[in-house]
Amino acid sequence: TDPKVASTKFGLDTTLSFTDGAATGSMVLTKAETAHVAVEDDSTPTKLAAAGTDRLAVTVVAAAASRLKVTGTASQTAGASKDVTVTAYDTYGNVATGYEGSKSVTFSGAGVSPAPAGAAATGPTVGSTAFGTGMSLTFTAGVTTGTMVLTKAETAHVAATAGSLSTA
């Protein structure tokens, strides 16, 4: 979502009414960063608030987590372990750094390997917890990692769910 003032995207002309030399407008910022907001008045040949202390410094923090994303290496040998990362994002695509602490995460999307004669089938795990079963992972600044073992030779689309949050 583009930053806006009075429902107009930054960089486009908007009209604000001044009273006693001041105007107020509603501003919407969505990128988690320190934004330095400047204004200019096109009716004068000199740009106003071009630099320095005339700019408004706004620290924008991420909104609440709205979805999860699972990342890791694109290939894995059956039975080998690989690190997998789960990151919480807000609606605007920022890492939801306020998503903290222990969360029950359930993984899905990988199949169970066929069992050899006389043996039990082996399923995928994260941290020795079977896919489909919630496990406790600790998020720090919106990110956690775990060790994943996939056992079936396939293209797996690994997903994660934690409460109301899930992968897209």
Secondary structure, 3 states (H helix, E strand, C coil): CCCEECCEECCCCCCCCCECCECCCCEECCCCEEEEECCCCCCCCCCCCCCHHHCEEEEECCCCCCEEEEEECCCCCCCCEEEEEEEEECCCCCECCCCCEEEEEEEECCCCCCCCCCCCCCCCEECCEECCCCEEEEEECCEEEEEEECCCCCCCCCEEEECCEEEC
